[in-house]
Amino acid sequence: MSLLDSVSKAIETRIDELSKRVEAEQAEAERKMAEAENEQAKAEVQSTIKENIEDLQSKIDQAKKQLADAKDASEEQLEELRKSLTGS
């Protein structure tokens, strides 16, 4: 597997993980909204979940940009990206 393939796979895996977290947040929001006792509680749930989902969506967007950038990156840039993704 080439370095580009390895980096691309790692980024795609990250995007998938983040997308699953967005889905989990949405499911949690639905559950909490059903349990909310009043409008204020519902508003708080909506606000918190909205912030969490926006944060996750921002991370997805960053990962998609990394994926696009990786396709034009040099070997050195790919190696740096791989290190940042794997923590090694």
MDAnalysis code that builds the backbone (N, CA, C; Angstrom):
import MDAnalysis as mda
import numpy as np

u = mda.Universe.empty(264, n_residues=88, atom_resindex=np.repeat(np.arange(88), 3), trajectory=True)
u.add_TopologyAttr("name", ["N", "CA", "C"] * 88)
u.add_TopologyAttr("resid", np.arange(1, 89))
u.add_TopologyAttr("resname", ["MET", "SER", "LEU", "LEU", "ASP", "SER", "VAL", "SER", "LYS", "ALA", "ILE", "GLU", "THR", "ARG", "ILE", "ASP", "GLU", "LEU", "SER", "LYS", "ARG", "VAL", "GLU", "ALA", "GLU", "GLN", "ALA", "GLU", "ALA", "GLU", "ARG", "LYS", "MET", "ALA", "GLU", "ALA", "GLU", "ASN", "GLU", "GLN", "ALA", "LYS", "ALA", "GLU", "VAL", "GLN", "SER", "THR", "ILE", "LYS", "GLU", "ASN", "ILE", "GLU", "ASP", "LEU", "GLN", "SER", "LYS", "ILE", "ASP", "GLN", "ALA", "LYS", "LYS", "GLN", "LEU", "ALA", "ASP", "ALA", "LYS", "ASP", "ALA", "SER", "GLU", "GLU", "GLN", "LEU", "GLU", "GLU", "LEU", "ARG", "LYS", "SER", "LEU", "THR", "GLY", "SER"])
u.atoms.positions = np.array([
    [0.857, -1.173, 0.000],
    [0.000, 0.000, 0.000],
    [0.904, 1.236, 0.000],
    [0.610, 2.169, -0.883],
    [1.411, 3.381, -0.952],
    [1.127, 4.290, 0.238],
    [2.021, 5.232, 0.444],
    [1.836, 6.182, 1.538],
    [0.550, 6.980, 1.341],
    [0.281, 7.386, 0.109],
    [-0.962, 8.126, -0.178],
    [-2.179, 7.268, 0.163],
    [-2.148, 6.001, -0.230],
    [-3.270, 5.108, 0.087],
    [-3.451, 4.953, 1.592],
    [-2.344, 4.814, 2.289],
    [-2.377, 4.650, 3.743],
    [-2.961, 5.885, 4.427],
    [-2.500, 7.050, 4.012],
    [-2.992, 8.308, 4.583],
    [-4.461, 8.505, 4.236],
    [-4.812, 8.245, 2.991],
    [-6.203, 8.398, 2.555],
    [-7.123, 7.483, 3.349],
    [-6.701, 6.249, 3.547],
    [-7.505, 5.284, 4.324],
    [-7.681, 5.768, 5.759],
    [-6.611, 6.284, 6.363],
    [-6.697, 6.784, 7.744],
    [-7.660, 7.965, 7.837],
    [-7.603, 8.850, 6.876],
    [-8.492, 10.019, 6.889],
    [-9.939, 9.573, 6.667],
    [-10.154, 8.667, 5.725],
    [-11.510, 8.186, 5.460],
    [-12.089, 7.477, 6.690],
    [-11.251, 6.737, 7.397],
    [-11.683, 6.079, 8.627],
    [-12.097, 7.120, 9.654],
    [-11.318, 8.186, 9.764],
    [-11.625, 9.281, 10.698],
    [-12.963, 9.927, 10.339],
    [-13.176, 10.161, 9.060],
    [-14.440, 10.762, 8.608],
    [-15.613, 9.852, 8.969],
    [-15.452, 8.547, 8.741],
    [-16.515, 7.596, 9.086],
    [-16.814, 7.605, 10.585],
    [-15.750, 7.622, 11.397],
    [-15.928, 7.643, 12.852],
    [-16.669, 8.908, 13.297],
    [-16.281, 10.041, 12.736],
    [-16.931, 11.304, 13.095],
    [-18.394, 11.318, 12.650],
    [-18.657, 10.767, 11.478],
    [-20.038, 10.707, 10.982],
    [-20.902, 9.847, 11.900],
    [-20.345, 8.749, 12.390],
    [-21.079, 7.894, 13.327],
    [-21.340, 8.634, 14.635],
    [-20.382, 9.457, 15.057],
    [-20.590, 10.243, 16.275],
    [-21.701, 11.268, 16.083],
    [-21.790, 11.859, 14.896],
    [-22.875, 12.801, 14.608],
    [-24.213, 12.078, 14.719],
    [-24.293, 10.891, 14.135],
    [-25.524, 10.108, 14.210],
    [-25.873, 9.775, 15.662],
    [-24.873, 9.418, 16.447],
    [-25.106, 9.105, 17.863],
    [-25.586, 10.336, 18.617],
    [-25.013, 11.485, 18.328],
    [-25.444, 12.740, 18.970],
    [-26.898, 13.037, 18.624],
    [-27.261, 12.817, 17.372],
    [-28.633, 13.078, 16.958],
    [-29.605, 12.130, 17.668],
    [-29.221, 10.877, 17.794],
    [-30.064, 9.915, 18.500],
    [-30.191, 10.291, 19.975],
    [-29.088, 10.711, 20.574],
    [-29.097, 11.132, 21.975],
    [-29.985, 12.366, 22.146],
    [-29.933, 13.270, 21.187],
    [-30.768, 14.470, 21.257],
    [-32.244, 14.099, 21.232],
    [-32.599, 13.181, 20.356],
    [-33.999, 12.753, 20.277],
    [-34.450, 12.145, 21.600],
    [-33.595, 11.316, 22.193],
    [-33.927, 10.684, 23.466],
    [-34.094, 11.731, 24.566],
    [-33.150, 12.671, 24.633],
    [-33.215, 13.703, 25.668],
    [-34.401, 14.641, 25.463],
    [-34.722, 14.920, 24.209],
    [-35.871, 15.792, 23.937],
    [-37.161, 15.122, 24.414],
    [-37.252, 13.819, 24.225],
    [-38.442, 13.094, 24.668],
    [-38.549, 13.096, 26.190],
    [-37.408, 13.137, 26.873],
    [-37.400, 13.110, 28.340],
    [-37.499, 14.506, 28.969],
    [-37.264, 15.538, 28.164],
    [-37.240, 16.898, 28.702],
    [-38.591, 17.252, 29.319],
    [-38.532, 17.858, 30.495],
    [-39.740, 18.151, 31.256],
    [-40.449, 19.436, 30.813],
    [-39.670, 20.373, 30.258],
    [-40.282, 21.642, 29.877],
    [-39.520, 22.257, 28.697],
    [-40.013, 23.395, 28.251],
    [-39.422, 24.047, 27.080],
    [-37.978, 24.503, 27.337],
    [-37.699, 24.952, 28.555],
    [-36.341, 25.391, 28.871],
    [-35.376, 24.212, 28.781],
    [-35.769, 23.087, 29.301],
    [-34.927, 21.889, 29.237],
    [-34.707, 21.472, 27.786],
    [-35.759, 21.553, 26.980],
    [-35.633, 21.223, 25.555],
    [-34.676, 22.180, 24.860],
    [-34.769, 23.462, 25.177],
    [-33.885, 24.455, 24.569],
    [-32.428, 24.195, 24.943],
    [-32.198, 23.811, 26.196],
    [-30.835, 23.512, 26.632],
    [-30.281, 22.295, 25.902],
    [-31.116, 21.283, 25.744],
    [-30.695, 20.078, 25.020],
    [-30.354, 20.444, 23.581],
    [-31.231, 21.196, 22.949],
    [-31.005, 21.591, 21.557],
    [-29.711, 22.376, 21.409],
    [-29.473, 23.301, 22.316],
    [-28.279, 24.128, 22.253],
    [-27.013, 23.289, 22.397],
    [-27.001, 22.414, 23.375],
    [-25.828, 21.570, 23.617],
    [-25.560, 20.642, 22.438],
    [-26.600, 19.985, 21.980],
    [-26.444, 19.040, 20.870],
    [-26.025, 19.778, 19.600],
    [-26.599, 20.950, 19.377],
    [-26.236, 21.731, 18.190],
    [-24.744, 22.063, 18.214],
    [-24.249, 22.482, 19.357],
    [-22.822, 22.801, 19.482],
    [-21.969, 21.565, 19.223],
    [-22.361, 20.437, 19.807],
    [-21.602, 19.200, 19.620],
    [-21.574, 18.774, 18.159],
    [-22.712, 18.847, 17.509],
    [-22.796, 18.444, 16.106],
    [-22.007, 19.407, 15.225],
    [-22.072, 20.699, 15.515],
    [-21.301, 21.668, 14.735],
    [-19.802, 21.414, 14.883],
    [-19.371, 21.073, 16.095],
    [-17.961, 20.760, 16.336],
    [-17.543, 19.528, 15.538],
    [-18.368, 18.499, 15.587],
    [-18.059, 17.277, 14.836],
    [-18.064, 17.548, 13.336],
    [-19.020, 18.343, 12.866],
    [-19.084, 18.655, 11.434],
    [-17.850, 19.438, 10.994],
    [-17.369, 20.319, 11.846],
    [-16.152, 21.061, 11.549],
    [-14.968, 20.102, 11.410],
    [-14.903, 19.111, 12.297],
    [-13.827, 18.121, 12.220],
    [-13.938, 17.286, 10.947],
    [-15.161, 16.965, 10.541],
    [-15.368, 16.235, 9.287],
    [-14.883, 17.076, 8.116],
    [-15.241, 18.355, 8.111],
    [-14.815, 19.251, 7.036],
    [-13.291, 19.352, 6.972],
    [-12.638, 19.430, 8.138],
    [-11.179, 19.477, 8.170],
    [-10.590, 18.196, 7.599],
    [-11.152, 17.070, 7.962],
    [-10.649, 15.793, 7.467],
    [-10.833, 15.686, 5.954],
    [-11.953, 16.167, 5.446],
    [-12.181, 16.151, 3.997],
    [-11.168, 17.034, 3.273],
    [-10.832, 18.166, 3.885],
    [-9.815, 19.047, 3.301],
    [-8.450, 18.357, 3.319],
    [-8.138, 17.683, 4.426],
    [-6.880, 16.930, 4.498],
    [-6.823, 15.877, 3.402],
    [-7.918, 15.208, 3.169],
    [-7.980, 14.173, 2.145],
    [-7.723, 14.773, 0.764],
    [-8.354, 15.892, 0.491],
    [-8.143, 16.559, -0.799],
    [-6.705, 17.043, -0.929],
    [-6.160, 17.618, 0.144],
    [-4.785, 18.112, 0.120],
    [-3.777, 16.975, -0.031],
    [-4.096, 15.817, 0.541],
    [-3.173, 14.677, 0.494],
    [-2.920, 14.228, -0.939],
    [-3.897, 14.375, -1.785],
    [-3.762, 13.919, -3.166],
    [-2.715, 14.708, -3.935],
    [-2.426, 15.932, -3.505],
    [-1.432, 16.769, -4.175],
    [-0.164, 16.942, -3.347],
    [-0.068, 16.213, -2.241],
    [1.047, 16.406, -1.308],
    [2.292, 15.651, -1.764],
    [3.422, 16.184, -1.341],
    [4.691, 15.506, -1.583],
    [4.821, 14.333, -0.615],
    [5.799, 13.476, -0.852],
    [6.043, 12.345, 0.059],
    [6.320, 12.847, 1.472],
    [7.087, 13.923, 1.571],
    [7.421, 14.480, 2.891],
    [6.162, 14.982, 3.602],
    [5.319, 15.676, 2.867],
    [4.071, 16.178, 3.449],
    [3.151, 15.029, 3.849],
    [3.122, 13.982, 3.034],
    [2.312, 12.813, 3.369],
    [2.826, 12.135, 4.631],
    [4.136, 12.052, 4.753],
    [4.716, 11.431, 5.950],
    [4.353, 12.233, 7.196],
    [4.417, 13.557, 7.111],
    [4.030, 14.405, 8.238],
    [2.552, 14.224, 8.577],
    [1.738, 14.152, 7.559],
    [0.303, 13.950, 7.760],
    [0.048, 12.595, 8.400],
    [0.735, 11.564, 7.915],
    [0.592, 10.228, 8.490],
    [0.958, 10.240, 9.974],
    [2.053, 10.917, 10.304],
    [2.477, 11.007, 11.706],
    [1.431, 11.705, 12.551],
    [0.839, 12.773, 12.030],
    [-0.169, 13.508, 12.794],
    [-1.442, 12.675, 12.990],
    [-1.739, 11.826, 12.026],
    [-2.934, 10.993, 12.112],
    [-2.755, 9.803, 13.056],
    [-1.542, 9.274, 13.081],
    [-1.302, 8.073, 13.886],
    [-0.665, 8.402, 15.238],
    [-0.203, 9.618, 15.402],
    [0.407, 10.008, 16.657],
    [1.808, 9.446, 16.834],
    [2.411, 9.017, 15.731],
    [3.777, 8.483, 15.842],
    [4.750, 9.246, 14.979],
])
